[in-house]
Amino acid sequence: RGVAVSPSGLGEKKGPFGLDEELLTRTLHAVKREINILQLIEPVSLSRITLNQSVLVVGGGKAGTEAAEVLSRFEYEVTLTEQHEEVRETGTDLDRVHRLTGHKLVSLHGDIGNFTAVLEGPGGLKTLECGALILASGFGGSLDPKELIQKRFKDTRVVSLPVLDGEIGRLLRIPKSRTIGIVLDIDLDETKASSETALHAALKIQRQDVYQVMLFCRDIRVGSLHLEQLYDDVRESGVIIVKYEGPVSIHTSKEGTILSIQDAVLEKNVSFLCDLIGISPYGLDQVDLTDVSSVTGVHLDELKRVQDNNIHFLPVETNIPGIFTTWACRGTFYDSRIAVEARAAALQVHRLLSQKTLVVEHAEAKVDAEKCALCLT
């Protein structure tokens, strides 16, 4: 407090913290005026709703079964629906989980705590009431890797990466097999596990000394010490690593199989002639989430995954309150992370439903009939 002298010699009365006292007074009056205005606004209409204690888990893979088991331990009524004819065995205890195989989610209505889901199956439509949903879609699972590659590329010189890794000796006896291509990340970013398989295969073939291996990837994951060392060993052995963007094109010619990509460094389209190509099947049979998105209203990103929000800050949440997600539809394929995220999704559901009730705001506008009639519409 007191009077401070400015460089110009004029005195300015200072308030607390050296602020201009007159300016501070005007600011306080403005704040009080706005508070008085806010007090005149009618309060938001609130109500307390009862939360349905049932949960619907969509997807009978690793994540779905893990989440369903965790929720059943909390004694929620859990329904696990799978579009295929059976739920894959994952070692989880599903005795207390109601399983619906051969069923697909076709309709969803309601809001957080009180959803009405319609499932279509062999016996027709089935309606379920639930308080929350977990989307745990993964891969299609209907074809093995070998069939996937044959169906998609239709070329005997294009094989799956597991086949290439397991039968290198036989495959390399094919006449004129000198340039070997290994392609990762075709539809989805690889996991550490599949990246490690590709690196081992590349190193094993390159060390034969009569072959040139080319490894094509978008951004190979080597986030551990032993993978970093393996990656360095692969590069030092002479394997050519090419990073690409956009789609991958593979077609057959008389000379061999031609792989065309957009080089991420050169920023132009390039083609490579390979005698044999190993394709990672990871994500080639991923479930199309377009229908699930249209039914639930959950937003998808440009890769058609449920990643519209920040996956680091909101790892299992979606844009729809009461709907959670995990596994491949979220972009997670590494086994250890699948289990962690599945349990996290289940715990988020428990955190919501354990409240039993929830206070919500009414978003609908209230119409004053008398005032509305004045506009003569």
C-alpha positions in Angstrom: 0.0 0.0 0.0 1.1 3.6 -0.5 2.0 5.8 -3.4 4.5 4.8 -6.0 6.3 7.2 -8.2 6.4 6.4 -11.9 9.4 7.3 -14.2 7.4 10.3 -15.5 7.1 11.6 -11.9 3.4 11.1 -11.7 2.0 9.4 -8.6 -0.1 6.3 -8.9 -2.0 4.9 -6.0 -1.2 1.2 -5.7 -3.5 -1.5 -4.1 -2.6 -5.0 -2.9 0.1 -6.8 -4.9 1.1 -3.5 -6.6 -2.1 -3.3 -8.6 -3.8 -0.1 -9.6 -6.4 0.5 -6.9 -9.0 2.1 -9.2 -8.7 -0.6 -11.8 -9.0 -3.3 -9.0 -12.2 -1.6 -7.7 -13.8 -1.5 -11.2 -12.9 -5.2 -11.7 -14.5 -6.3 -8.4 -17.7 -4.4 -9.3 -17.8 -6.1 -12.7 -17.4 -9.5 -11.1 -20.1 -8.9 -8.6 -22.4 -7.6 -11.3 -21.9 -10.8 -13.3 -22.5 -13.0 -10.2 -25.8 -11.2 -9.6 -26.8 -11.9 -13.2 -25.9 -15.6 -12.9 -28.1 -15.8 -9.7 -31.1 -14.7 -11.8 -30.7 -17.7 -14.2 -32.9 -20.7 -13.4 -30.9 -23.6 -12.1 -30.3 -26.6 -14.4 -32.9 -29.3 -14.0 -31.3 -32.4 -12.4 -32.7 -35.8 -11.6 -31.3 -39.0 -10.1 -31.5 -42.1 -12.2 -31.1 -45.8 -11.1 -28.2 -47.5 -12.9 -29.0 -50.9 -14.4 -26.6 -53.5 -12.9 -26.2 -55.5 -16.1 -23.3 -55.2 -18.6 -23.0 -56.1 -22.3 -19.6 -57.1 -23.6 -19.3 -57.1 -27.4 -16.6 -59.4 -28.6 -15.6 -62.9 -27.3 -11.8 -62.7 -27.8 -9.0 -62.1 -25.3 -10.1 -58.7 -24.2 -13.9 -59.5 -24.1 -13.5 -62.6 -22.0 -11.0 -60.9 -19.6 -13.4 -58.0 -19.0 -16.4 -60.2 -18.7 -14.6 -62.4 -16.0 -13.5 -59.4 -14.0 -17.1 -57.9 -14.0 -18.6 -61.3 -13.0 -16.4 -61.3 -10.0 -18.1 -58.1 -8.9 -21.4 -60.0 -9.3 -22.7 -58.0 -12.2 -25.0 -59.7 -14.6 -22.7 -60.0 -17.6 -23.7 -60.9 -21.2 -20.8 -61.7 -23.6 -21.8 -61.6 -27.3 -19.7 -63.0 -30.1 -20.5 -62.9 -33.8 -18.8 -66.2 -34.5 -20.3 -69.5 -33.4 -18.0 -70.0 -30.4 -16.1 -67.9 -27.8 -12.4 -68.6 -28.2 -10.8 -70.4 -25.2 -8.6 -67.9 -23.4 -8.2 -69.6 -20.0 -10.7 -67.2 -18.3 -13.5 -68.4 -16.0 -16.8 -67.6 -17.7 -19.1 -69.9 -15.7 -21.0 -66.9 -14.3 -21.1 -65.1 -17.7 -24.1 -65.5 -20.1 -22.6 -66.2 -23.5 -24.4 -65.5 -26.8 -22.6 -66.8 -29.8 -23.5 -66.1 -33.4 -25.0 -62.8 -32.4 -24.4 -59.3 -33.7 -25.3 -55.9 -32.1 -27.8 -54.3 -34.5 -29.4 -51.6 -32.4 -28.7 -49.5 -29.3 -30.9 -46.9 -27.6 -30.8 -45.1 -24.3 -28.2 -43.3 -22.2 -25.6 -44.0 -19.6 -26.9 -46.4 -17.0 -29.9 -47.5 -19.0 -29.3 -48.9 -22.5 -31.5 -51.1 -24.6 -29.5 -53.3 -27.0 -30.9 -55.4 -29.8 -28.9 -58.5 -30.9 -29.5 -60.5 -34.0 -28.7 -64.2 -34.0 -29.8 -67.6 -35.3 -33.0 -67.4 -33.4 -33.9 -63.9 -34.5 -33.7 -60.7 -32.5 -33.0 -60.5 -28.8 -33.4 -57.4 -26.6 -31.2 -56.8 -23.6 -31.2 -54.1 -20.9 -27.8 -52.9 -19.6 -26.2 -50.1 -17.7 -22.9 -50.1 -19.6 -21.3 -51.6 -22.7 -17.7 -52.7 -23.4 -16.7 -52.9 -27.1 -14.0 -55.5 -27.3 -13.9 -56.3 -31.0 -10.7 -57.9 -32.2 -10.0 -59.8 -35.3 -12.3 -61.8 -37.6 -10.6 -65.0 -36.6 -12.3 -67.0 -39.4 -9.1 -67.7 -41.4 -5.7 -68.8 -40.5 -2.7 -66.6 -41.6 -1.9 -68.8 -44.6 -5.5 -68.6 -45.9 -5.6 -64.9 -45.2 -2.6 -64.2 -47.4 -3.8 -66.5 -50.2 -7.2 -65.0 -50.3 -5.9 -61.4 -50.4 -2.8 -61.6 -52.6 -3.5 -64.7 -54.8 0.3 -65.3 -55.5 2.2 -68.4 -54.6 5.3 -66.2 -54.1 3.5 -64.2 -51.3 3.4 -66.1 -48.0 2.5 -65.2 -44.4 5.3 -64.2 -42.1 4.8 -67.2 -39.8 5.2 -69.5 -42.8 8.3 -67.7 -44.0 9.8 -67.8 -40.5 9.0 -71.5 -40.0 9.8 -72.9 -43.4 12.7 -70.7 -44.6 14.8 -73.7 -45.7 12.1 -75.1 -48.0 11.1 -71.7 -49.4 14.6 -70.7 -50.2 15.1 -73.7 -52.3 12.7 -72.2 -54.8 14.7 -71.5 -58.0 16.0 -67.9 -58.4 14.8 -66.9 -54.9 17.4 -64.2 -54.3 15.5 -61.1 -53.2 13.3 -61.6 -50.2 10.8 -59.0 -49.1 9.2 -58.8 -45.6 6.3 -56.4 -45.3 4.9 -55.1 -42.0 2.1 -52.7 -41.0 -0.1 -53.3 -44.1 -3.4 -52.6 -42.4 -2.3 -52.0 -38.8 0.8 -51.1 -36.9 2.6 -54.2 -35.7 3.0 -55.3 -32.1 6.5 -55.8 -30.6 5.9 -59.6 -30.9 5.3 -59.6 -34.6 8.0 -57.0 -35.2 10.5 -59.3 -33.4 9.4 -62.3 -35.5 10.0 -60.2 -38.7 13.5 -59.1 -37.5 14.5 -62.6 -36.6 13.4 -63.9 -40.0 15.2 -61.1 -41.8 18.4 -61.8 -39.9 18.2 -65.5 -40.4 17.8 -65.2 -44.2 20.3 -62.4 -44.7 23.0 -64.5 -43.0 22.7 -67.1 -45.7 25.0 -64.8 -47.7 23.2 -65.5 -51.1 20.0 -63.6 -50.4 19.2 -59.9 -50.1 16.4 -59.2 -47.6 14.3 -56.0 -47.8 12.2 -55.1 -44.7 9.3 -52.7 -45.5 7.6 -51.0 -42.5 5.8 -47.8 -41.5 7.5 -47.4 -38.1 8.8 -50.6 -36.6 8.5 -50.9 -32.8 11.7 -51.6 -31.0 10.8 -50.2 -27.6 13.0 -52.5 -25.5 16.7 -53.1 -25.1 16.8 -56.6 -26.7 14.7 -55.4 -29.7 16.9 -52.4 -30.2 19.9 -54.7 -30.2 18.2 -57.1 -32.7 17.3 -54.1 -34.9 20.9 -53.0 -34.9 22.1 -56.5 -35.8 19.6 -56.7 -38.7 20.9 -53.4 -40.1 24.5 -54.4 -39.7 23.9 -57.7 -41.4 22.9 -55.9 -44.6 19.2 -56.0 -44.5 17.7 -53.0 -46.3 15.0 -51.3 -44.2 12.5 -49.2 -46.2 9.9 -47.0 -44.5 6.8 -46.4 -46.4 3.5 -44.4 -46.3 0.1 -45.1 -47.7 -1.2 -48.4 -49.2 0.9 -51.3 -50.4 0.4 -52.7 -53.9 1.6 -56.2 -54.8 1.1 -57.7 -58.3 2.6 -60.5 -60.3 4.9 -60.2 -63.3 6.9 -62.7 -65.4 10.1 -61.7 -63.6 8.7 -62.0 -60.1 6.4 -60.2 -57.7 6.4 -56.4 -57.8 5.8 -54.5 -54.6 4.9 -50.8 -55.0 4.9 -48.3 -52.1 5.4 -44.6 -51.4 8.8 -44.2 -49.9 8.5 -42.1 -46.6 12.0 -40.6 -47.0 12.1 -40.0 -50.8 8.4 -39.0 -50.8 7.7 -40.7 -54.1 6.3 -43.9 -55.4 8.9 -46.7 -55.9 8.6 -50.4 -56.9 10.7 -53.4 -56.0 11.0 -56.8 -57.7 11.1 -59.6 -55.2 11.4 -63.4 -55.7 9.6 -64.1 -52.5 7.5 -61.9 -50.1 6.6 -62.6 -46.5 3.6 -60.7 -45.3 2.7 -60.1 -41.7 -1.0 -61.2 -41.3 -1.4 -58.9 -38.3 -4.7 -57.0 -38.6 -5.6 -58.4 -42.0 -8.7 -60.0 -40.5 -9.6 -57.1 -38.2 -13.3 -56.6 -37.6 -15.0 -53.8 -39.6 -16.2 -51.4 -36.9 -18.2 -49.2 -39.3 -21.5 -51.0 -38.4 -20.7 -50.9 -34.6 -20.0 -47.1 -34.9 -23.3 -46.4 -36.7 -25.2 -48.5 -34.2 -23.6 -47.1 -31.0 -22.7 -43.6 -32.1 -19.1 -44.1 -31.0 -16.7 -42.1 -33.1 -13.9 -43.8 -35.2 -10.6 -42.3 -36.3 -9.1 -42.3 -39.8 -7.9 -45.9 -39.3 -11.5 -47.0 -38.4 -10.5 -47.6 -34.8 -12.2 -46.3 -31.6 -9.6 -43.6 -31.0 -11.4 -40.4 -31.4 -10.3 -39.1 -28.0 -6.8 -39.2 -26.6 -5.9 -42.8 -25.9 -3.3 -41.8 -23.3 -5.5 -39.6 -21.1 -8.7 -41.6 -21.8 -7.5 -45.1 -22.5 -10.8 -47.0 -22.4 -13.4 -44.3 -22.7 -15.4 -43.2 -25.8 -17.4 -40.2 -26.8 -20.6 -41.9 -25.5 -20.9 -42.0 -21.7 -21.4 -45.5 -20.5 -19.7 -47.2 -23.5 -16.1 -48.3 -23.0 -13.7 -50.0 -25.4 -10.5 -52.1 -25.5 -8.4 -54.5 -27.7 -8.1 -54.3 -31.5 -10.9 -51.8 -32.0 -8.8 -49.6 -29.9 -5.6 -50.4 -31.7 -4.0 -52.6 -29.0 -2.7 -56.0 -30.1 0.2 -56.8 -27.7 -1.0 -59.6 -25.4 0.2 -58.1 -22.1 -1.5 -54.8 -22.9 -4.7 -56.5 -24.0 -5.2 -58.0 -20.5 -4.3 -54.7 -18.8 -6.7 -52.6 -20.9 -9.5 -55.2 -20.6 -9.3 -55.1 -16.8 -9.1 -51.2 -16.9 -12.3 -51.1 -19.0 -14.0 -53.5 -16.5 -13.0 -51.4 -13.5 -14.3 -48.3 -15.2 -17.7 -50.0 -15.6 -17.5 -51.0 -11.9 -16.7 -47.5 -10.9 -19.8 -46.3 -12.8 -22.3 -48.9 -11.8 -21.2 -49.3 -8.2 -22.8 -45.9 -7.5 -26.2 -47.6 -8.0 -27.7 -44.1 -8.9 -26.4 -41.1 -10.9 -27.4 -37.5 -10.9 -27.8 -36.2 -14.5 -28.7 -32.9 -16.1 -31.7 -32.7 -18.4 -30.5 -31.7 -21.8 -33.9 -31.3 -23.3 -35.3 -27.8 -23.5 -38.4 -27.1 -21.4 -41.2 -25.3 -23.4 -43.4 -22.7 -21.7 -46.7 -23.3 -23.5 -48.1 -19.9 -22.8 -45.1 -18.0 -24.1 -44.7 -20.3 -27.1 -48.3 -19.6 -28.1 -47.5 -15.9 -28.5 -45.4 -16.5 -31.6 -48.5 -18.0 -33.4 -46.5 -20.9 -34.8 
